Amino acid sequence: MQTPVRKVSDLFERSCKVCGHLKICAVFRAVGPLLSQNWDDENRPFDPESLATICKEFLSASTIDILREAQ
């Protein structure tokens, strides 16, 4: 049986799209729609999914998968 190959960059990508923690981020829920509705892609001050770079609760879904495999 062949195990799937994972990219190292997948483990360290900090984006709300790949976050695996169970808590729903209130900041992302508030800021994401606000930035999406009020600014177009070119003028948006930052991508709301990049809030993961400063999130204390961020946990990569790939990391969770690796820990499950290790058990």
Backbone as a chain_set.jsonl record, in Angstrom:
{"seq": "MQTPVRKVSDLFERSCKVCGHLKICAVFRAVGPLLSQNWDDENRPFDPESLATICKEFLSASTIDILREAQ", "coords": {"N": [[0.831, -1.178, 0.0], [0.551, 2.145, -0.865], [1.554, 5.146, 0.6], [0.135, 8.417, 0.771], [1.846, 11.241, -0.565], [2.879, 14.118, 1.062], [3.168, 17.622, 0.793], [5.62, 19.715, 2.214], [5.063, 22.395, 2.387], [2.307, 22.412, 2.662], [1.926, 21.843, 5.325], [2.705, 24.123, 6.616], [1.293, 26.234, 5.642], [-0.452, 29.056, 6.361], [-3.533, 29.742, 6.556], [-6.94, 30.595, 6.795], [-8.503, 28.9, 5.375], [-7.37, 26.366, 5.512], [-7.374, 25.709, 8.133], [-7.719, 23.718, 11.047], [-8.87, 23.841, 13.578], [-11.471, 23.578, 16.014], [-12.955, 25.668, 17.061], [-14.847, 28.434, 15.938], [-13.652, 31.171, 14.331], [-14.254, 34.294, 15.536], [-13.325, 36.763, 14.742], [-12.584, 36.337, 12.067], [-15.09, 35.679, 11.02], [-16.362, 38.127, 11.293], [-14.713, 40.038, 10.015], [-14.131, 38.948, 7.477], [-16.543, 38.88, 5.695], [-17.006, 41.648, 5.713], [-14.724, 42.787, 4.486], [-14.903, 41.528, 2.011], [-17.304, 42.479, 0.94], [-17.085, 45.284, 0.886], [-14.739, 46.042, -0.443], [-13.033, 45.664, -3.547], [-11.057, 43.041, -5.11], [-8.569, 44.132, -5.837], [-8.197, 46.459, -4.321], [-8.453, 45.715, -1.677], [-7.386, 45.815, 1.669], [-6.128, 43.644, 2.974], [-6.062, 40.065, 2.701], [-8.732, 38.352, 4.067], [-8.463, 35.67, 4.85], [-5.85, 35.46, 5.507], [-5.643, 36.068, 8.12], [-5.011, 33.959, 9.691], [-2.297, 33.925, 10.061], [-1.779, 35.332, 12.358], [-3.247, 34.082, 14.24], [-3.895, 32.558, 17.318], [-5.091, 30.127, 17.717], [-4.737, 28.62, 15.446], [-4.509, 25.647, 13.623], [-3.177, 23.409, 11.535], [-4.964, 21.465, 9.214], [-3.703, 19.408, 7.917], [-1.734, 18.74, 9.74], [-3.273, 17.64, 11.794], [-4.188, 15.327, 10.471], [-1.752, 13.941, 10.157], [-1.066, 13.465, 12.822], [-3.148, 11.764, 13.547], [-2.568, 9.541, 11.94], [-0.236, 8.71, 13.13], [-1.033, 7.515, 15.451]], "CA": [[0.0, 0.0, 0.0], [1.338, 3.354, -1.0], [1.05, 6.258, 1.404], [0.132, 9.667, 0.0], [2.953, 12.151, -0.321], [2.428, 15.457, 1.447], [4.139, 18.691, 0.627], [5.957, 20.395, 3.46], [4.387, 23.692, 2.39], [0.944, 22.21, 3.14], [1.934, 21.83, 6.779], [3.021, 25.438, 7.158], [0.455, 27.265, 5.056], [-1.306, 29.647, 7.388], [-4.714, 30.335, 5.948], [-8.166, 30.147, 7.442], [-9.064, 27.829, 4.55], [-6.801, 25.065, 5.879], [-7.333, 25.609, 9.591], [-8.432, 22.557, 11.526], [-9.372, 23.925, 14.948], [-12.923, 23.461, 16.082], [-13.572, 26.955, 17.361], [-15.037, 29.296, 14.78], [-12.995, 32.44, 14.618], [-15.185, 35.423, 15.5], [-12.705, 37.84, 13.977], [-12.705, 35.989, 10.651], [-16.512, 35.785, 10.655], [-16.737, 39.537, 11.232], [-13.884, 40.785, 9.07], [-14.196, 38.351, 6.138], [-17.617, 39.449, 4.873], [-16.842, 43.095, 5.623], [-13.727, 43.08, 3.459], [-15.368, 41.019, 0.721], [-18.408, 43.293, 0.434], [-16.768, 46.704, 0.758], [-13.578, 46.284, -1.291], [-12.778, 44.697, -4.605], [-9.82, 42.291, -4.864], [-7.375, 44.949, -6.047], [-8.052, 47.506, -3.303], [-8.629, 45.161, -0.335], [-6.158, 46.03, 2.453], [-5.5, 42.339, 3.189], [-6.943, 38.928, 2.479], [-9.213, 37.948, 5.393], [-7.985, 34.336, 5.199], [-4.488, 35.558, 6.027], [-5.702, 36.283, 9.572], [-4.434, 32.775, 10.326], [-0.894, 34.165, 10.398], [-1.677, 35.88, 13.712], [-4.223, 33.372, 15.068], [-3.325, 31.681, 18.348], [-5.787, 28.85, 17.67], [-4.545, 27.977, 14.146], [-3.986, 24.292, 13.597], [-3.277, 22.92, 10.173], [-5.704, 20.213, 9.045], [-2.709, 18.397, 7.553], [-1.083, 18.322, 10.985], [-4.218, 16.75, 12.465], [-4.143, 14.057, 9.751], [-0.484, 13.274, 10.469], [-1.143, 12.982, 14.203], [-4.061, 10.611, 13.548], [-1.855, 8.416, 11.351], [0.813, 8.281, 14.052], [-1.602, 6.767, 16.557]], "C": [[0.879, 1.246, 0.0], [0.72, 4.475, -0.175], [1.099, 7.536, 0.575], [1.296, 10.561, 0.403], [2.384, 13.528, -0.01], [3.543, 16.451, 1.206], [4.392, 19.345, 1.98], [5.234, 21.738, 3.524], [2.943, 23.57, 2.863], [0.87, 22.266, 4.659], [2.093, 23.224, 7.368], [2.22, 26.561, 6.526], [-0.495, 27.787, 6.118], [-2.43, 30.402, 6.707], [-5.931, 29.788, 6.662], [-8.832, 29.013, 6.658], [-8.587, 26.453, 4.991], [-6.716, 24.867, 7.384], [-8.197, 24.44, 10.059], [-8.962, 22.67, 12.94], [-10.89, 24.015, 14.95], [-13.628, 24.772, 16.397], [-13.733, 27.749, 16.067], [-14.523, 30.666, 15.152], [-13.974, 33.6, 14.462], [-14.62, 36.58, 14.69], [-12.849, 37.567, 12.484], [-14.154, 36.115, 10.192], [-16.94, 37.233, 10.51], [-15.993, 40.272, 10.114], [-14.015, 40.254, 7.648], [-15.295, 38.932, 5.271], [-17.486, 40.962, 4.69], [-15.864, 43.456, 4.512], [-14.197, 42.631, 2.074], [-16.438, 41.916, 0.117], [-17.992, 44.726, 0.114], [-15.574, 47.019, -0.141], [-13.516, 45.24, -2.392], [-11.406, 44.068, -4.354], [-8.568, 43.155, -4.962], [-7.131, 45.939, -4.913], [-8.197, 47.01, -1.87], [-7.331, 45.301, 0.454], [-5.403, 44.735, 2.769], [-6.535, 41.265, 2.931], [-7.423, 38.43, 3.844], [-8.744, 36.55, 5.802], [-6.562, 34.345, 5.726], [-4.468, 35.907, 7.516], [-5.106, 35.103, 10.333], [-2.977, 32.987, 10.718], [-0.726, 34.722, 11.802], [-2.608, 35.163, 14.693], [-3.518, 32.451, 16.066], [-3.913, 30.278, 18.292], [-5.544, 28.076, 16.373], [-3.928, 26.592, 14.312], [-4.239, 23.733, 12.209], [-4.034, 21.597, 10.138], [-4.76, 19.091, 8.659], [-1.99, 17.872, 8.788], [-1.983, 17.361, 11.76], [-4.21, 15.372, 11.802], [-2.889, 13.267, 10.086], [-0.511, 12.714, 11.884], [-2.077, 11.772, 14.316], [-3.374, 9.364, 12.989], [-0.826, 7.836, 12.301], [0.276, 7.41, 15.182], [-1.708, 5.367, 16.18]], "O": [[1.826, 1.362, 0.778], [-0.484, 4.722, -0.244], [2.008, 7.717, -0.235], [1.674, 10.622, 1.573], [1.521, 14.036, -0.725], [4.72, 16.145, 1.398], [3.476, 19.503, 2.787], [4.835, 22.172, 4.605], [2.399, 24.528, 3.413], [-0.142, 22.691, 5.216], [1.664, 23.478, 8.494], [2.446, 27.729, 6.842], [-1.258, 27.021, 6.705], [-2.279, 31.565, 6.332], [-5.94, 28.632, 7.086], [-9.63, 28.256, 7.211], [-9.321, 25.474, 4.86], [-6.048, 23.944, 7.851], [-9.28, 24.208, 9.522], [-9.467, 21.682, 13.472], [-11.501, 24.477, 13.987], [-14.788, 24.955, 16.027], [-12.853, 27.732, 15.206], [-14.918, 31.243, 16.165], [-14.466, 33.852, 13.362], [-15.367, 37.297, 14.024], [-13.199, 38.466, 11.72], [-14.416, 36.605, 9.094], [-17.799, 37.539, 9.684], [-16.593, 41.039, 9.36], [-14.009, 41.04, 6.701], [-15.001, 39.44, 4.19], [-17.82, 41.493, 3.631], [-16.144, 44.331, 3.692], [-13.912, 43.295, 1.077], [-16.474, 42.095, -1.1], [-18.502, 45.318, -0.837], [-15.416, 48.166, -0.56], [-13.895, 44.085, -2.197], [-10.673, 44.52, -3.475], [-7.602, 42.923, -4.235], [-5.982, 46.227, -4.58], [-8.076, 47.801, -0.934], [-6.27, 44.937, -0.053], [-4.173, 44.733, 2.825], [-7.737, 41.528, 2.942], [-6.596, 38.114, 4.7], [-8.639, 36.272, 6.997], [-6.108, 33.367, 6.32], [-3.397, 36.027, 8.109], [-4.736, 35.241, 11.499], [-2.471, 32.306, 11.609], [0.351, 34.604, 12.387], [-2.744, 35.584, 15.842], [-2.65, 31.663, 15.691], [-3.291, 29.332, 18.775], [-6.087, 26.984, 16.206], [-2.958, 26.404, 15.046], [-5.383, 23.606, 11.773], [-3.77, 20.707, 10.948], [-4.985, 17.939, 9.031], [-1.672, 16.685, 8.866], [-1.502, 16.376, 12.32], [-4.225, 14.356, 12.496], [-2.954, 12.053, 10.279], [-0.03, 11.606, 12.121], [-1.816, 10.86, 15.1], [-3.571, 8.261, 13.5], [-0.565, 6.633, 12.292], [1.027, 6.655, 15.801], [-2.168, 4.547, 16.975]]}, "num_chains": 1, "name": "protein.A"}
